[in-house]
């Protein structure tokens, strides 16, 4: 979808569901989950062509330079963007996000190997030194590092939260889920039915001002993402 909310284009045509699409940093590729048995991470060109299966998993997050993917599967791992060189870590994750410098990953733990289920951790991108950041144990449905590296954004219990990477300074700018940053880090895009009773995509400033409905239709909307960072 363009910034003026026009030109939505269908990209996949198949008999199984596709979900969790994410644009590459250069805007030329999209990763997504194909609901096979087991679910698998695919990559395709931004026009929907050249769809390739990379690995079993639920989703994959692009590294800031686009050369690697953080894979959410039975355990958390990192692989090259073509699916080679996969390195699985001894921790489990339901969600993951790269730091802007590519040196760390924030993730929501699945409780593997004694970690605390549903809390946010930060780990080095080589899989070492996991550190627990949140202490609430509440299920999270999104997690994203800000473009400048100073904040983490997550959603839990139909509420959007922003905090420092060490877990301090938690604030909530709005109700919602599936929250992600704008490329300049000044706005948040998210989904909620809190304002008109329908699941719509909204954006808002990080201070909670200037709420904008991006979709305005009768159907339920989900899983928004913004274009690549400049």
N, C-alpha and C positions, 0 to 999 in steps of 0.2 A: 504494500500500500504506500502511496506517495504521501508527503507531508500534508497535502490538501485533502486527504481522505478519499482519493479517487484511484481508479485503475487497479482494483484487486484482481489478481490473475491466479487461476488454478494451476498448480505445478505438478501434482502427482495424480495418476489415473490407474488404480489397481483395485483388487478385490479385498484387500486387508486395510486396516486403519494405519494412518501415519500421524505422528504427534511429535511434540517437543522440537520444533524447528529453530535453528540458530544460525545467523549469518556469520560468515568468516570476517575477520578484521578488515580485509581488503574488499569485501562486498561481492566476491565472485563465486563463493561456495555456500552451501547450506548443509548442516548436519541435521538429521532427524531420526526418530525411532520408527521402525516398521514393526507392526504387531504380528510378527511371525511366532513360531514356537521352537526355540525361545525368541523373545524380542531381540532385535538387532539394530545397531547403529549404522545408518547409511549416510553417504555424502552425495551431493549432486551439484551441478552448476546452478547458478542463481535463476536460470530460465527453466529449470526442471530437467534438463538433459543430463546424460551420462551418470545415472544413478548406480552407485557401487556400495555393496555391503562391506563394512569394515570389521566389525566384531560383535559378538553377543553383548547386549547391554541395554540399559534403559535410556541413557542420554550421553552426550559428549559435549564438553565445553572447549572452545578454541582457546589456545594460548594467545597472548597479546600480539605476538609476531606471526601467528597463523601457521606455525610449523609443527605444532603438537596439539594433541587433544587429551583432555582429562576425561577418562572413561568411568562412568558409573555403571558397575555391573555387580556381580556377587561381592567383589571387593573393589575399592578405589584403585585406579591405575592411570598411567600416562603412556601414550603411544604417539608415534609420528602421525601426521595428518593423513597419510596414505594407509594407515593401519599397521605398519611395520613397527618393530622395536617396542612391543608392548611390555611394560613393567608394572606388575600388580603389587600393591602395598598391603601390609597386614592390618588394614583398617577397612571398615565398610562405610559407604556413603549413600545417601539418598539424593543429595544435591551437592554440587561443587562449583566453585568460582575461582578463577586465577587472580592473583594480585597483578596490578598493571606492569610491574617489572618482570613478571614471569617466574619469580623465585619461590613463591608460596602459593598454596591452595587453601581456601576456606571450604569447609564441607560440613554437612549435617550428618552426624554419626548414626549408623544403624545398630550400634552397640557391640560390634564385632570385637573380639579379643579384650573384653572387659571395659570398653569405653562406655560412656553414658549415652543411651539411646536418645535421639532427637535433639541433642545439644550441638552447638556449632564449635568446631575445632579449626585450628590453623596448623598446616603441616608444610614442611619444605617440599618443593616440587620433585625432589628425588625420593620422597617417601619417608624422610626422617623427622624426628622431633615433633610429634603431634602435641598441640597445646589446647586444652579446653577453654573456650571463650564464654559460653553461656552456661547458666546453672539452672535453667527452668525446666528442662525435660519435656517441653511442649512441642508437638509436631510442627515442623516448618514446611511450607509449600513453595518457597522460593528463597534464593540466596544470591547476592551479587556484590562484588567489590566495586567501589566507586572508581571512575576513571582516574582520579588523582591519588588513589590509594589511601585516603584518609578516613573512609567510612565503609561500613558493611551495611547492606540493605537486606532485610528478610521479611517474610510474611508468616504469621502464626495466628491461629484462632480468628481468621477473617480480619486481621489487623496488620498494617504495614509498620515496620520498625526500622530505624536508622541508629547505628551505634559506631563507636570507635573500634578499630581492629583488636583492641585489647579487652573489649567487652564493656567498657565504660560509656557513659553519656548516652544511654538508650532513650530515644524519643520516638513518638508515633505521629507522623504527619496526617494519616488518614486511615479509614477502614479499607480493607481489600485484601487481595491475594495475587500471586503470580507477578510480583513487583520486579521491575528492572529499571536501570538508570538510562537517562538520555545520554547521547554521546558526549555532551559537555558537562554532565554531572549536575546540572541545575534543576532537572525535572525527573519525575518518576512516572513510569507507565505501569498500570495495574488493572485488575478486573474486580468489579464488585457489583452487587445488586442493592447496595445500601441506599442509593439515591433515588432510583425509580422502580425498584422491584424486579428489574431485569439485569442479567449479567452483561454489562457493557464494559468496554475498554475506556479508561480515563487516563489523563495525565494531570499532574499537580506539581507545584514547586516544592522543594524539599522542606520549606518552612510551613507547608500546609495551605498555601494560598493559590489562587488562580486555577481552580478545578476546571477541567475541560473534558467533555464527553467526546470521544474520538469516533465512536461507531454509530450510535443512535439508530438502532433497528430493533425489530421485534424478536429476532433470534438471539439465543445465548452466545456470547463470545468468550474465548479463552486463549491462554498462552500467548500474550503479546510479546513482541520484541521490537527494539528500535534498530535503525540502520547502524552500520559500522561507525566506529569512532573516526573523527577526522585525522 
